[in-house]
Amino acid sequence: MSWAGPDDILLSTSLASYLDKKLLVLLRDGRKLMGILRSFDQFANVVLQDACDRVIVGELYCDIPLGLYVIRGENVVLIGELDLDKEELPPNMTRVSEAEIKRAQKAERDATDLKGSMRKRMEFLDFD
């Protein structure tokens, strides 16, 4: 029988190989959090240091600082290490303030709501 040694930790499915590294965490509600993994447990509850919420609307983005952030494991969809040598975003993305990204989010939500209400009004046409 073969036992995993300390050199085999990189082959493990454990989050231990990500400790003290910058990660992207995708949550069940669609939010994207970035931060340095400081701790985790068997339930995938994680603690991120210097965490920020990356909000993207069209070609605009904003990193909203959160500080030390605890994430409950049941909300985690995906965890991945960020490659610090590569650009995080395409060059066409524009960084904006938190207030601007909130306005853009509201405009996007309003447009989606309008589209949904228009579709309901047009149901009698039976597009199927």
Residue pairs with C-beta under 8 A, 6 or more apart in sequence:
4 11
4 12
9 16
9 17
10 17
15 37
15 40
15 44
15 46
15 79
16 40
18 37
18 79
18 81
19 37
19 38
19 39
19 40
20 36
20 37
20 38
21 36
21 37
21 81
21 82
22 34
22 35
22 36
22 81
22 82
22 84
23 34
23 35
23 36
23 37
23 48
23 79
23 80
23 81
23 82
24 32
24 33
24 34
24 54
24 78
24 79
24 80
24 81
24 82
25 32
25 33
25 34
25 35
25 46
25 48
25 71
25 76
25 78
25 79
26 32
26 76
26 77
26 78
26 79
27 33
27 71
27 75
27 76
27 77
28 74
28 75
28 76
28 77
29 75
31 53
32 53
32 54
32 56
33 48
33 51
33 52
33 53
33 54
33 66
33 69
33 71
34 48
34 51
34 52
34 54
34 63
34 82
35 48
35 49
35 50
35 51
35 52
35 66
35 69
36 48
36 49
36 50
37 46
37 47
37 48
38 47
38 48
38 49
38 68
39 46
39 47
40 46
40 47
41 73
43 73
43 74
44 73
44 74
44 76
44 79
45 70
45 71
45 72
45 73
46 70
46 71
46 73
46 76
46 79
47 68
47 69
47 70
47 71
48 66
48 68
48 69
48 71
49 68
50 65
50 67
50 68
51 65
51 66
51 67
51 68
51 69
52 63
52 64
52 65
52 66
53 63
53 64
53 66
54 61
54 62
54 63
54 64
55 61
55 62
55 63
55 64
55 101
55 105
56 93
57 101
57 104
57 105
57 108
58 104
58 108
59 92
59 93
59 94
60 93
60 94
60 95
60 96
60 100
60 101
60 104
61 89
61 93
61 94
61 95
61 96
61 101
62 95
62 96
62 97
62 98
62 100
62 101
63 95
64 98
64 101
82 88
96 104
